[in-house]
Amino acid sequence: MKTELIIRSNSSDIDFALLRDGKLIELNNETSDNKFSVGDIFLAKIGKVLTGLNAAFVNVGYPKDGFLHYHDLGAQVNSLNAFIKKVSTGKYKEFTLKNFRKEEDINKDGSINNVLKTGQNLLVQIVKEPISTKGPRLSSELSIAGRYLVLVPFSNRVSVSQKIADPKEKERLKRLAKSIKPKGFGVILRTVAEGKKVAELDKDLQNSLNRWKTMCKSIPNTNTPAKILSELNRASSILRDVMNESFTSIVTNDETLKVEIKEYLQEIYPEKEKIVKLHRSETPIFEKYGIERQIKTSFGKTVSMSKGAYLVIEHTEALHVIDVNSGNRSNKAGSQEDTALEVNLISATEIARQLQLRDMGGIIVVDFIDMHKAENRNKLYQHLKEQMALDRTKHKILPPSKFGLVQITRQRVRPELSIKTTEANPNKNGEVEAPIVLLDKIEADLEKYMSNSNTKKVQLHVHPFIAAYLTKGVNSIRFKWYLKHKKWITIIPRDAYTYLYYRFKSVKTK
């Protein structure tokens, strides 16, 4: 398995594409104005406390107040409240919690109005980003994620990821964590901690501890509401969470970003530092790696697969529905049951990719093609679980029902990624100009460029269909331009362009 991270940076935002064996499996966007990301910690002000919902609305600076339920307070919220009061004075500077006297844990079935009061300040962490008309979902059970472990203030618990199956390794990691864990903090060991030495774990823990101390120092001078600790940028968080031996390249078109990624890899995975590269080709980075084309073919209502099969993905207010269709494929299988199994297995692989790519959350119902044999239904179930095992988002899959339906729940932490794949008609009257007129326009613009004697090299960026037409054959239109202007025109196909859009670039006018 080969994994690549392709990062496209422009003036206002950064796009991250994660490829597995050349196939797009995750697409993220980070904008400069996104101030409410999962993992961010805010010093917030409690608004309305609603005993009926056993929850409170919290002002974190978003137009809609965040939602904090009693069960998301954390058992140690009284200790957190006492700590904030002490630190806010500016006189208490024992941020390590070594000598901090913890308060009694709250009752798990208690009432929120016994814990929080309107107008008080509280440290909260975003666990679900604002979606649609809803504000962010919050928790006051804080955690600071590192590469190998998660630091949990005011807790003494040490736990290990359930994905680590070996009981001896679990016990070893627990023993190491207890030996380095500072007093007043709990530790959760992540899956990537498997096989790591105590020095690596301790270095990661100290990094998280330093972030906690830096955050605490800022509390006395902060006016609520305000963000006081940011989650890592998307590039760093992706690398922190998924970086492993399968990564073969990390490519970006931004020199500064390349340096930042290299520095981060020196901390978490120094042997992989050499795979970071700068994209220098004239072809745009997402087109060079076939990402633009995959985006256009992966985000529509209908998703095509191999052997003629396809998915239909529908979204409702309550859930997502995916229908599996065999299409008009030729049947080389021995029976209808074999055909159904083959299509279902192909579909399960694509569905796992689609859920991760679109970041679909909530309830997902998949209507697979009916199979009568229990062993085939089990094969499908096991295959889907294997494909979903690579998904970092929490999820649960139920076995196929008698009707062939598979129900999946997937945690929703940020808005679903939706990309429009249809293109608007270039003209409002519903008619498209004749292609020959487009060529006249291109040639007229080319004349302007060529009339400038300083122009040394010209590129023409066009839709792939137009590019193919201009370069077809030995005696192509481009060759005729060369004979006329005595200069070679470099034609670059652009998957992102609409049919009638084109653009010239020259060395002079970069």
Stockholm file with secondary structure:
# STOCKHOLM 1.0

chainA/1-510         MKTELIIRSNSSDIDFALLRDGKLIELNNETSDNKFSVGDIFLAKIGKVLTGLNAAFVNVGYPKDGFLHYHDLGAQVNSLNAFIKKVSTGKYKEFTLKNFRKEEDINKDGSINNVLKTGQNLLVQIVKEPISTKGPRLSSELSIAGRYLVLVPFSNRVSVSQKIADPKEKERLKRLAKSIKPKGFGVILRTVAEGKKVAELDKDLQNSLNRWKTMCKSIPNTNTPAKILSELNRASSILRDVMNESFTSIVTNDETLKVEIKEYLQEIYPEKEKIVKLHRSETPIFEKYGIERQIKTSFGKTVSMSKGAYLVIEHTEALHVIDVNSGNRSNKAGSQEDTALEVNLISATEIARQLQLRDMGGIIVVDFIDMHKAENRNKLYQHLKEQMALDRTKHKILPPSKFGLVQITRQRVRPELSIKTTEANPNKNGEVEAPIVLLDKIEADLEKYMSNSNTKKVQLHVHPFIAAYLTKGVNSIRFKWYLKHKKWITIIPRDAYTYLYYRFKSVKTK
#=GR chainA/1-510 SS CCEEEEEEECSSEEEEEEEETTEEEEEEEEETTCCCCTTCEEEEEEEEEETTTTEEEEESSSSSCEEEEGGGSCTTHHHHHHHHHHHHTSCCCCTTCSSCCCCCCCCTTCCGGGTCCTTCEEEEEEEECCBTTBCCEEESSCCEECSSEEEEETCCCEEECTTCCCHHHHHHHHHHHHHHCCTTEEEEECGGGTTCCHHHHHHHHHHHHHHHHHHHHHGGGCCSSEEEECCCCHHHHHHHHHCCTTEEEEEESCHHHHHHHHHHHHHHCGGGGGGEEECCCSSCHHHHTTHHHHHHHHSSSEEECGGGCEEEEEECSSEEEEEEECTTCCCCSSSHHHHHHHHHHHHHHHHHHHHHHHTCCEEEEEECCCCCCHHHHHHHHHHHHHHHTTCCSCEEECCCCTTSEEEEEECCCSCCCCCCCSCCCSSTTSCCCCHHHHHHHHHHHHHHHHTCTTCCCEEEEECHHHHHHHHCSTTCHHHHHHHHHSSCEEEEECTTSCTTCEEEEETTTC
#=GC SS_cons         CCEEEEEEECSSEEEEEEEETTEEEEEEEEETTCCCCTTCEEEEEEEEEETTTTEEEEESSSSSCEEEEGGGSCTTHHHHHHHHHHHHTSCCCCTTCSSCCCCCCCCTTCCGGGTCCTTCEEEEEEEECCBTTBCCEEESSCCEECSSEEEEETCCCEEECTTCCCHHHHHHHHHHHHHHCCTTEEEEECGGGTTCCHHHHHHHHHHHHHHHHHHHHHGGGCCSSEEEECCCCHHHHHHHHHCCTTEEEEEESCHHHHHHHHHHHHHHCGGGGGGEEECCCSSCHHHHTTHHHHHHHHSSSEEECGGGCEEEEEECSSEEEEEEECTTCCCCSSSHHHHHHHHHHHHHHHHHHHHHHHTCCEEEEEECCCCCCHHHHHHHHHHHHHHHTTCCSCEEECCCCTTSEEEEEECCCSCCCCCCCSCCCSSTTSCCCCHHHHHHHHHHHHHHHHTCTTCCCEEEEECHHHHHHHHCSTTCHHHHHHHHHSSCEEEEECTTSCTTCEEEEETTTC
//
